[in-house]
Amino acid sequence: MKDFEKYYDFIKDDETKNSVKKIADKSLYVNKNFTSAVTEFTNPYVAELSLPIINNYDINFKLFPSFEHSERKVFILYPDYLKTIDINEFITGLRIYNRSKFKMLKHGDYLGSLMSLGIDRNKTGDIYVYEDYADIVVHSDISDYILYNLDKIGHNKIETEKIKVDELNFKEQEHVVLNITTSSMRIDNIVKHITCKSREVSSNMIKTGNVKVNWQVEERTAVEIKEKDMISISRYGRYKISGISGITKSGKYKVEIRHYI
């Protein structure tokens, strides 16, 4: 087997490096013990970095969910003598019904209620919010704990049931659309428009590691942002460059940004 220590050295962010190492350890475990396993939920950047390591072993995998707008995904790893695997053995869907007639629950309400139970965020995937319910993807080993302990969200009465993964209703996370015109696509300029701060303050946010581009910490202020890039700003949230529609007569870019809420 290849020695991946030099590969790990290439990964600058410690959190990302530790996540990749955990997936590597689980891949080795599956390969040695001829058994199946599921990884923590992780972001697309960690998944991309982990693929060369997984492919180094004689094992198969599924990346779930396959829905294009799902951000948090797991690898289900299994021995190569198995042709397929039942995802429901490792992942469970939970449907949480909002029984209040007065308040529509938002993504943050559902997430906050899960975190209040002491749930490890790495054991939960994305939350797909609809008018009167939300579907959540979780590791199967915590599904019963949530089922029996989550009885309300705020002051809202709820009901929770288990569903199979093929019953999950996927959707892009709720967002509001921001339209800006900007003189350049440099990251410091984009952050300035998003946060409504000065160029100097935005630059300091980037230099101090408070901004991620495509799930990677980005400390260079002159990096050019492209369409479909995901930007995370500490204390401000997550933003996706959903479209660059053209250039104004004065030479400025017309940019559409989705702010996930």
N, C-alpha and C positions, 0 to 999 in steps of 0.2 A: 504494500500500500504506500501511497505517496505521503511524504512528510509535509503537513500543511502549515507548519509554524511560520514559514516565510510568507505564506498566503495571509495568515492572520495579521502579520506585521503591516500588511498593505492597508488594513482596515483601521482608520484613524480613530473613529468613535468607539469608546470602550463599551457602551451599551450595545451597539451593533455587533461588535466583536464577540461579546459574551453570548449574544443570541445565536450567532453562527456556530460558536463552539458547542452550545447545547444541542443544536441540530446535528452537528458532527458526531457528538457522543451518542446520540440516539441512533444514528445511522450505523455506527459501529456495533451497538448493542443488538440491533435487528440482524445485522450481518453475522454476528458470532453465535447468536442464540436461536436463529431460525424462527423468530417470532415477529409479531406485528406491533407497531407502536404509533402514537400520534405525537406530534410536536406541539409546542406552544403556538398560539396565534401570533403571527408576525406580520411585518409590513412588506411591501413588494421589494424593497431594496435588500432586506435580509434574505428574502426568498431567492432573489437573483444571485446573491453571493453564495448561498448554500447549495445551489444546483451542482456546481463542479464537484463538491465534496460528496454529495449523495450519489452522483454518477460514478464515483470512484469505487463504490461497493457493488456487490452482486445482489442488489435489492431493487424492488420496484417502488413506485410512489404515486400518490394522487395528491394534487394540490386542490384544496377545497376551501371555500366555494369557487366555482369556475366563473361565476357571474362577473362581468368585466368591471363593474363599479364597486365590487367588494374590495375593501382595502386590507382588512385583517384576515389572513388565511393560515391554514395549517397544512403541513405535510403529513399524510398518512403513509407510513413506511411499512413494507411487508416483503417477505422472502421472495426471491425470483421464481421459486417453483409454484407459487400461487398465481393464477391467471388474473384474479380480481379480488376485491375486498369489499365487504359491506361497510359503507361509511357510517351507518347507524350504530355500529359497535363502538365507535369512538366519538361521534359527534351527535348531539341532540338539538333539535329545535324546540324553543319555548315560545309559545304564543301568549302574550299578556294582554288581557282584555281590560280596557278602561271602562268601568261601570259608572263613572260620574257623568251626569248630564250637563254639567256646568263648566268643566274645564277639559280642554284637549291637551293631553300630555305631549311633551316634546322629547327630543332625543336626550337632552341633558337630564330630564326627569327620570327616564328609565335607567340611564347609566348611573346616575347618582344613587338610585335605590339599590342597584346591584353592589356598588362599592360600599354602601352602608352595611351590607351583610358581611363585609370582610372578604369579598370574593377577589381572588387574584385576577387582575385585568388580563394577564396572559392566557387565562383559561376561557376568555369570552371573545367572541368575534364582533362583527358589526351588528348594529341595531337598525332594523328597517321599520320606520314609523309610519303608521297609517292613521286614519281619523279616529278609530275607536279601539285600536290594538297595535301592538308592535311584535314583530318576530325577532328573536335573538338566537344566535348560534353560540353554543357552549360545549365544552368538554362534557362527555356523558357522565363522568364521575362526580360532577357537581350539580347535575340537573335536579336530582331529588332534593338536595339541600335548598336550592332556590325555590323549588316547587312548594316545599313545606314551610319556608320561612318568610317568603315575600307575600305579604297579605295586603299591603297598601303602598301607594306611592304618594308621599305628602299626605294630604287629607283625602285622597281619591281611593275609593274602593276598587279593587282589581280582582281578576280571576286568572289563574295561570294553568296552562295545560301543555303537556308534551306533544310534539308533532314530529313526524319523520322528516328527514332532510329534504325529500322531494316534495313536501307540502309547504316548505318555506316560500314566502313571497318576497322576492328580492326587489330592491329599488335603490336608486341613487339617494344618498342622504339629503335631507332637506337643506335648502340653501337659498340665499338671496343673491341677486345679481347686481354687481357693481359695474358701472361703465365709466372708464376714465380715459383721458387723453394725456399722453406722456411724451416728453421730448426724446426719451430713449428707453430701451428695455433693460437697462442696467438694474441689478437687483436693489441697489440703494434707492433708486428712483421709484421702483415699483413699491417698495416697502414704505416710502414716504407717502405715496398716494393712499395706500391701504390704511395706514395708521394716522394719517393727517398730522404727521409730525414734520419737523424740519429735516432737511437732507443730512445735517450733522447728527441729529438724534438717531435717524434711521441707520446711518453708517455705524454709529456706536453699537446699536442693537446687533448688527451683523458681526462686527469685530469681536464682540463679547460672547458669541456663540448662541445668541437667542433666536437665530433664524435657521430654518432647515429648508433645503430645496430637494424635492424628491426623497424625503426622509433622511437626508444627509446634512449634517451641520455644515453651513457655508459661511466662512469668515472673510471671503474676498468680496469687496464692495463693487467691483467692476464686472462681475460675472453677468453675462447676458441671459435673460430669461426668455424661454420659448413657449409657444403654445402647448398646452396640456401639462406644463410643469405644475407641481404641487408645492406650495409655499406654506410653511408653518411658522408662525411668529409667537413667541412666548407671551402669554397673557392677552393675545389678540385672536388666536384661532388659526384655522386652516383655510387656505385659499387656493383655488385652481384657476390657471389661465385658460379659460374655456374658448377664447377666440380673439384673434387679431383681425379686425374687419377692414383695415385699410389705413391710409394716411391722410390727414387733413391738408388743406391748402397751405397751412403754415408749416407742414412737415412733421406734425406730431402723430404718434401711433394712436389708433382707436382700439382700446382693449376692453374685452369683457372678462370679468373675474367673478367666479362663484365663491361666495363665502359660506362655508358649511356651518350650520347652526345646530 
